Amino acid sequence: MEYQFEKLKVWQDAIKLAEKIYLVSKKFPDDEKYGMVSQIRRAVVSVSLNIAEGQGRYYDKVFAQFLFHSRGSLYEVMTLIKLALNFGYLSEDDARDLNKDCDNIAGMLSGLIKSLKK
């Protein structure tokens, strides 16, 4: 059984981003386990969770509000990617790849928010 939110490309891409973040964050130092690793994982999971929860509310205005929360969590992920790169926890290539995914998701979220406000 497929739920409505699972049909959304933005949700599908958010899930893929979470999988990538989980993989790369395994390489972070052990002393970041309860710091940056925990924070970036919670933030990236929140992106898809807010899309799903908002879509389940059935009201466009409420859905849009959850999409704003999702976008905020995505920006948190983007900031943590920058910090991880600065601290040497991520390679330039990994950071570039993750940021590209974040940019695509941010664009889709903005487009979906705009469509709901009409």
Secondary structure as GFF3:
##gff-version 3
##sequence-region A 1 118
A	DSSP	three_ten_helix	4	7	.	.	.	ID=ss1
A	DSSP	alpha_helix	9	25	.	.	.	ID=ss2
A	DSSP	three_ten_helix	30	32	.	.	.	ID=ss3
A	DSSP	alpha_helix	36	55	.	.	.	ID=ss4
A	DSSP	alpha_helix	60	86	.	.	.	ID=ss5
A	DSSP	alpha_helix	92	117	.	.	.	ID=ss6
###
